[in-house]
Amino acid sequence: MVRYRLLVLTSAPIILTLLALIGITIYWSIYYTWNSALVDVSERLGAARQSVELIQKAQNQSVKSFVNSYEFQTRLRDNYSDDELVQWVASQSLNSQLDYLRYIPADTPKQQLRYLNLVRDEAFFDVLSPEQLKEISPQLAQAAEIHEMQDGKLEGRGLVIRSLLRVRSPAGEVLGFIDGGLLLNNSTTLVDELRDIIYSSQYDAVRPTGTMTIFLDDLRVSTNVPLDSTESLGRAIGSHVSDSVRETVLDKGEAWVDRAFVYDAWYISAYQPIRDRNDQVIGMFYTGYLLWPFVKTYFTTLVEIGLITLGLLLVSGLMVYRGSRDLFRPIERIHRVVKLIQLGKQKRIGELGLDPHHELAQLAKQFDNMLDLLDKRQSEIEEAALVLEDKVHQRTASLKEKTEQLEFHISLLNQTRDKLVTSEKLAALGGLTAGIAHEINNPTAVILGNVELLKFELGDEASRVEEEIEAILAQIDRIRNITKSLLQYSRQGGIQDEITWQYINPIIDESITLVKAGAKKRDVVFTRDFQASTSVEVNRHQLLQILVNLQVNAIHAMQGKGEIIIRSRDWCEQDEILGAIIDIQDEGCGIKPEQLKRIFDPFYTTKREGTGLGLSVSQSLLSQTGGEIRAESEWGKGSCFSVYLPKKSETNLTINTLES
């Protein structure tokens, strides 16, 4: 029924558009929203890490201030005993807002050397063993103890932010060391302060208040991650990080920004390694927030969009259906008349009960008139058909002959046009590449001279950067090879370009000898089949270079293993010898059809170290004498490059014409 088709046609674009918009919205919202969440949690972790660095600087400054304080320097000048200084310094830890502060006398050179290795200009993270903690204070060792949730083991090591400074006499002699630090084990104050800094106190349904954790290795030693994520109760101190995070952050030393399973729920998380003074990973910083509120809000939004879209589709479909009913009745009557006409019955539409100026009323009237004319014209058409059939037979034979001639001329025209376009490209690019090669050679020569001068000036010291110098020289050599190809590509005429009569078989044989000398270690078999007897006008040096280039390309295509068949034959067309042809066929990987069209374009190459000038230079050199290279290839089976050399060089023809 027309009404249903019209309903589908009007509704389909709306449905497809809405579905496309929904799909695009879902895709981009997932992509950007998720990336935005990862960037957000990563930035928050970066802010937390900067806050920790500020705490480290403040701690180090506090210890420096204590060392330079009047009370400490007075006791140092009054020659207090080491025991008195140790007890007095230990009592000042609370005033310095540190978990411990101690004075370590430099009694022996061995002890002095031991602590000198730990002295740093800035505070650093360090892991103290249970024995070291007990040496500082039994209470500090007890405060660092953590019971692991998984197996109940006792972790006695302590993760500290440590500052260690020298204490010198007025004469500059090292008398001892001041060691101060903050214990991070079971310290909830620091992680709570960091959480309050990087997360807003206002409730956000999408990103609820986040959590912070400090790890010793893979063990949570300080955290506000709750034991129950639904109730936000307790702290998960003593639990371990997931295996995937441990492998990335602790084993590889890389940051982790992704979703991760944190104790009992999935969180959008960011982890960074904590490194000690030796740049070894000893723990991790973490921040993140629950994934479920984020996902729940997102899916709620998608459901709302889907419901709104469905409502719009229902309303628009109802409007189209109701508005089209009056339009369909006349159309259905016209349709019935058309069906009857198809069955061979004489039927007319007549009046539709519409305004005479209505489009459908005019259409029905014109259709009835057309049916009247159709009967009249039918007889005329039958008579004309007989006459037309005779004329068609006569014209078909002539048209077929003309079509064949036209196709032949079009083929010739396309070949000529392609050659003309290629020649114009090569001519224009030749001038450009000559200038580029000249401009590159000047700074290359300067670089080479300065590198050699640098190597001479360094003398024996040059061995330390020998690899770098050799790399520079290798790249300079590569630049010079490229510019050499560019200059050769752009060269037009000259003594070296002298064109003489040559038999091509000796030149082919010489090229095989040259290629064999450079491919001794490769398992390549050269098969010769020389049948060409026609001498041609060609530049011997250029032809030898072209053949060597094509054979080297064949070796590379076969990865140095296989058979290369090299044939020479006379170039004959319509029983006339035009010149000679050289075929170089390999068993390599072949060339894809889309690449075969571009292999003679300058700078186009599929090899990592190639310049893309070999085939274009070869084609340019041959074009100067009227020759060309043609390529045939089947992907996965091999390629065949054919060099067409005319008997009479176009260059000599041009010179003779000018002299005449």
ABEGO torsion letter per residue (X at the ends): XAAAAAAAAAAAAAAAAAAAAAAAAAAAAAAAAAAAAAAAAAAAAAAAAAAAAAAAAAAAAAAAAAAABAAAAAAAAAGBBAAAAAAAAAAAAAAAGBABBBBBBBABAAAAAAAAAABBABBBBBBBBAAAAAAABAAAAAAABBBBAAAGBBBABBBBBBBBBBBBBAAGBBAEBBBBBBBABGBAAAAAAAAAAABBABBBAABBBBBBBBBBEABBABBABBABAAAGBEBABGBBBBAAAAAAAAAAGBBBBBBBBBGABBBBBBBBBBBBAAGBBABBBBBEBBAAAAAAAAAAAAAAAAAAAAAAAAAAAAAAAAAAAAAAAAAAAAAAAAAAAAAGBBBBAEBAGBBAABAAAAAAAAAAAAAAAAAAAAAAAAAAAAAAAAAAAAAAAAAAAAAAAAAAAAAAAAAAAAAAAAAAAAAAAAAAAAAAAAAAAAAAAAAAAAAAAAAAAAEAAAAAAAAAAAAAAAAAAAAAAAAAAAAAAABBEEAAABBBBBBAAAAAAAAAAAAAAAAAABBBBBBBBBABABBBBBBAAAAAAAAAAAAAAAAAAAGGBEBBBBBBBBBBBGGBBAEBBBBBBBABAEBBAAAAAAAABBGBBABAABAGAAAAAAAAAAAAAGBBBBBBBBBGAEBBBBBBBBABBAAAAAAAAAAX
